[in-house]
Amino acid sequence: MTADRSLDGRVALVTGASRGIGAATAKALAAEGAHVVITARKARDLEAIEEEIHAGGGSATIAPMDLTEGDSIARLAAAIHERWGRLDILVINAAMLPSLMPVTQIEAKGFNQALTLNVLATQALLAAFDPLLKRSEHGRVIGMTSSVGAEPRAYWGAYGATKAAFDVLLSCYAREVENISATQVTILDPGATRTQMRARAYPGEDPGTLKPASAVAEKIIELIASDLNTGSRYRLETKAR
């Protein structure tokens, strides 16, 4: 952990933080001094990330939950409001990749699950945490997207549709808050990254050719520290450095 930490005293929430980009981001935020609230469905996986953060001298709180269940997001927002009174950083990372197949054969169950997590839960997060972000002097929202939302690709229709909707929600929210609060919204396409989701989508790919999740986390820290035009979109290079 660096002596001069850029995020000392800030409160961050990272969804989908039990592995991959979410876990790497949570650790990076904690290393910069933020107290990180980490969410995912499995408590045991979150506890492992929390232990790593604490071992590195950081601070974290686990919040095991299913973002698609009832009022889980509202309850989390209420808990964060009661303890800290604000939220400085929201990283929307949790997402579901439904089965890849032609549009004409998309399975309704998987598509509905992806829509619920990738789109409806995103709107619920923005609605629940908007008041807390507006209480921050430097509120930041980072939304993790995919190129298939903007560049349609065969067999990726279900996931691409959810990410297109995700991008529109975040872009509209950015326009709605830009003149009434200090909240900045950034959409980040991480590009091909060494994650379990990527391995599922491309089982024959050599993971050694891909950048690690920590490289994406580094970019997120950079974006949070920058004074950006709200609604900006960025894409990282694909290959490992």
C-alpha positions as CSV (number, residue, x, y, z in Angstrom):
1,M,0.0,0.0,0.0
2,T,1.3,3.4,-0.9
3,A,2.1,6.0,1.7
4,D,0.2,8.7,-0.1
5,R,-3.2,7.1,-0.8
6,S,-5.4,9.0,-3.2
7,L,-8.7,7.7,-1.9
8,D,-8.2,8.0,1.9
9,G,-11.5,8.3,3.7
10,R,-13.7,7.6,0.7
11,V,-16.4,4.9,0.7
12,A,-16.7,2.6,-2.3
13,L,-19.2,-0.1,-3.4
14,V,-18.1,-2.8,-5.9
15,T,-20.7,-5.3,-7.2
16,G,-19.6,-8.7,-8.4
17,A,-16.5,-8.4,-6.2
18,S,-15.8,-12.0,-5.4
19,R,-13.6,-12.6,-8.4
20,G,-12.1,-11.3,-11.6
21,I,-12.3,-7.6,-12.3
22,G,-14.6,-6.9,-9.3
23,A,-12.2,-8.5,-6.8
24,A,-9.1,-6.8,-8.4
25,T,-10.9,-3.4,-8.3
26,A,-11.9,-3.9,-4.6
27,K,-8.3,-4.6,-3.7
28,A,-7.0,-1.7,-5.7
29,L,-9.5,0.8,-4.1
30,A,-8.6,-0.5,-0.6
31,A,-4.9,-0.1,-1.4
32,E,-5.6,3.6,-2.2
33,G,-7.3,4.1,1.2
34,A,-11.0,3.6,0.4
35,H,-13.2,1.6,2.6
36,V,-14.7,-0.9,0.2
37,V,-18.1,-2.5,0.5
38,I,-18.0,-5.7,-1.6
39,T,-21.0,-7.6,-2.9
40,A,-21.6,-10.9,-4.6
41,R,-23.8,-13.9,-3.9
42,K,-21.3,-16.2,-2.1
43,A,-20.2,-15.1,1.3
44,R,-17.2,-17.5,1.4
45,D,-15.7,-16.0,-1.8
46,L,-16.3,-12.4,-0.4
47,E,-14.6,-13.4,2.8
48,A,-11.5,-14.5,1.0
49,I,-11.3,-11.1,-0.8
50,E,-11.9,-9.3,2.5
51,E,-9.1,-11.2,4.1
52,E,-6.7,-10.2,1.3
53,I,-7.7,-6.6,1.7
54,H,-7.2,-6.6,5.5
55,A,-3.9,-8.5,5.1
56,G,-2.7,-5.6,2.9
57,G,-3.7,-3.0,5.5
58,G,-6.9,-2.0,3.8
59,S,-10.5,-1.8,5.0
60,A,-13.5,-3.7,3.7
61,T,-17.1,-4.8,4.5
62,I,-18.7,-7.8,2.9
63,A,-22.4,-7.7,1.8
64,P,-23.4,-11.1,0.5
65,M,-26.5,-10.6,-1.6
66,D,-28.3,-11.4,-4.8
67,L,-28.8,-8.0,-6.6
68,T,-31.8,-9.4,-8.4
69,E,-33.7,-10.4,-5.2
70,G,-36.5,-8.1,-3.9
71,D,-35.4,-5.1,-2.0
72,S,-31.8,-6.3,-1.5
73,I,-30.3,-3.2,-3.1
74,A,-32.5,-0.8,-1.2
75,R,-31.5,-2.5,2.1
76,L,-27.9,-2.2,1.2
77,A,-28.3,1.5,0.4
78,A,-30.1,2.0,3.7
79,A,-27.2,0.3,5.6
80,I,-24.5,2.4,3.9
81,H,-26.5,5.6,4.6
82,E,-26.9,4.7,8.2
83,R,-23.1,4.0,8.7
84,W,-21.5,6.6,6.4
85,G,-24.2,8.9,5.2
86,R,-22.8,9.0,1.6
87,L,-21.2,6.9,-1.1
88,D,-18.2,8.3,-3.0
89,I,-17.6,5.5,-5.5
90,L,-19.9,3.0,-7.2
91,V,-18.4,0.4,-9.5
92,I,-21.1,-1.6,-11.3
93,N,-19.4,-4.7,-12.3
94,A,-21.7,-7.6,-11.7
95,A,-23.1,-9.1,-14.9
96,M,-24.3,-12.4,-16.3
97,L,-23.3,-13.9,-19.6
98,P,-26.2,-16.0,-21.0
99,S,-25.5,-18.8,-23.5
100,L,-24.2,-17.7,-26.8
101,M,-26.7,-18.7,-29.6
102,P,-28.5,-17.2,-32.6
103,V,-31.1,-14.6,-31.9
104,T,-33.8,-17.0,-33.1
105,Q,-32.9,-19.6,-30.5
106,I,-32.3,-17.4,-27.4
107,E,-33.5,-19.2,-24.3
108,A,-36.1,-17.1,-22.5
109,K,-35.0,-18.1,-19.0
110,G,-31.3,-17.2,-19.4
111,F,-32.2,-14.0,-21.3
112,N,-34.5,-12.9,-18.5
113,Q,-31.9,-13.6,-15.9
114,A,-29.3,-11.5,-17.8
115,L,-31.8,-8.7,-18.3
116,T,-32.7,-8.7,-14.6
117,L,-29.0,-8.5,-13.4
118,N,-27.4,-6.5,-16.2
119,V,-30.2,-4.0,-16.8
120,L,-32.9,-3.9,-14.1
121,A,-30.4,-4.2,-11.2
122,T,-28.3,-1.4,-12.7
123,Q,-31.3,0.9,-12.7
124,A,-32.1,-0.1,-9.1
125,L,-28.5,0.6,-8.1
126,L,-28.6,4.0,-9.6
127,A,-32.0,4.8,-8.1
128,A,-30.9,3.6,-4.6
129,F,-27.5,5.2,-4.5
130,D,-28.1,8.4,-6.3
131,P,-29.0,10.3,-3.1
132,L,-25.8,9.0,-1.4
133,L,-23.6,9.8,-4.4
134,K,-25.0,13.4,-4.4
135,R,-23.9,13.7,-0.8
136,S,-20.3,13.2,-1.9
137,E,-18.1,16.0,-3.0
138,H,-16.5,13.7,-5.6
139,G,-19.1,11.0,-6.5
140,R,-17.9,8.6,-9.1
141,V,-19.9,5.9,-11.0
142,I,-17.9,3.4,-13.1
143,G,-20.0,1.0,-15.2
144,M,-18.3,-2.0,-16.8
145,T,-19.6,-2.7,-20.3
146,S,-18.7,-4.8,-23.3
147,S,-18.0,-3.9,-26.9
148,V,-20.9,-6.2,-28.1
149,G,-23.3,-3.6,-26.7
150,A,-22.1,-1.1,-29.3
151,E,-20.7,-3.5,-32.0
152,P,-23.2,-6.3,-32.6
153,R,-21.7,-9.8,-33.1
154,A,-23.2,-13.0,-34.3
155,Y,-24.5,-15.2,-31.4
156,W,-24.0,-12.5,-28.8
157,G,-27.4,-11.0,-29.2
158,A,-28.7,-11.7,-25.7
159,Y,-25.7,-10.4,-23.9
160,G,-25.2,-7.5,-26.3
161,A,-28.7,-6.4,-25.9
162,T,-28.4,-6.2,-22.2
163,K,-25.1,-4.2,-22.5
164,A,-26.6,-1.8,-25.0
165,A,-29.4,-1.1,-22.5
166,F,-26.8,-0.9,-19.7
167,D,-24.9,1.8,-21.7
168,V,-28.0,3.8,-22.4
169,L,-29.1,3.8,-18.8
170,L,-25.7,5.0,-17.6
171,S,-25.4,7.6,-20.4
172,C,-28.8,9.0,-19.6
173,Y,-28.1,9.1,-15.9
174,A,-24.9,11.0,-16.6
175,R,-26.8,13.7,-18.5
176,E,-29.4,13.9,-15.8
177,V,-26.9,14.6,-13.0
178,E,-24.2,16.5,-14.7
179,N,-25.6,20.0,-13.9
180,I,-27.0,19.2,-10.5
181,S,-24.3,17.3,-8.7
182,A,-20.6,16.6,-8.6
183,T,-21.2,13.0,-9.7
184,Q,-19.2,11.8,-12.7
185,V,-20.2,8.7,-14.7
186,T,-17.8,6.7,-16.8
187,I,-18.5,3.7,-18.9
188,L,-15.5,1.4,-19.2
189,D,-15.1,-1.5,-21.7
190,P,-12.2,-3.6,-20.3
191,G,-11.6,-5.4,-23.5
192,A,-10.4,-9.0,-23.4
193,T,-9.3,-9.8,-19.9
194,R,-8.3,-12.9,-18.1
195,T,-11.5,-13.8,-16.3
196,Q,-13.8,-16.8,-15.8
197,M,-16.5,-15.1,-18.0
198,R,-14.0,-14.7,-20.8
199,A,-12.9,-18.3,-20.5
200,R,-16.5,-19.5,-20.7
201,A,-17.0,-17.4,-23.9
202,Y,-13.7,-18.4,-25.5
203,P,-12.8,-21.9,-24.1
204,G,-10.0,-22.4,-26.6
205,E,-8.2,-19.1,-26.0
206,D,-4.8,-18.9,-24.4
207,P,-5.3,-16.9,-21.2
208,G,-1.6,-16.0,-21.3
209,T,-2.3,-13.6,-24.2
210,L,-4.8,-11.6,-22.2
211,K,-4.2,-8.8,-19.7
212,P,-4.9,-9.6,-16.0
213,A,-7.9,-8.2,-14.1
214,S,-5.5,-6.0,-12.1
215,A,-4.7,-4.0,-15.3
216,V,-8.4,-3.0,-15.5
217,A,-8.4,-2.2,-11.8
218,E,-5.5,0.2,-12.4
219,K,-7.5,2.0,-15.1
220,I,-10.4,2.3,-12.8
221,I,-8.3,4.0,-10.1
222,E,-6.9,6.3,-12.8
223,L,-10.5,7.2,-14.0
224,I,-11.7,7.9,-10.5
225,A,-8.7,10.2,-9.8
226,S,-9.3,12.1,-13.1
227,D,-11.6,15.1,-13.8
228,L,-13.5,13.7,-16.7
229,N,-16.5,14.7,-18.7
230,T,-19.4,12.8,-17.3
231,G,-20.7,10.1,-19.6
232,S,-17.3,9.4,-21.1
233,R,-16.5,6.0,-22.5
234,Y,-13.2,4.2,-22.5
235,R,-11.9,0.9,-23.9
236,L,-8.7,-0.9,-22.8
237,E,-6.4,-2.7,-25.1
238,T,-6.9,-6.5,-25.3
239,K,-3.5,-8.1,-25.0
240,A,-1.3,-8.7,-22.0
241,R,1.4,-6.2,-21.4
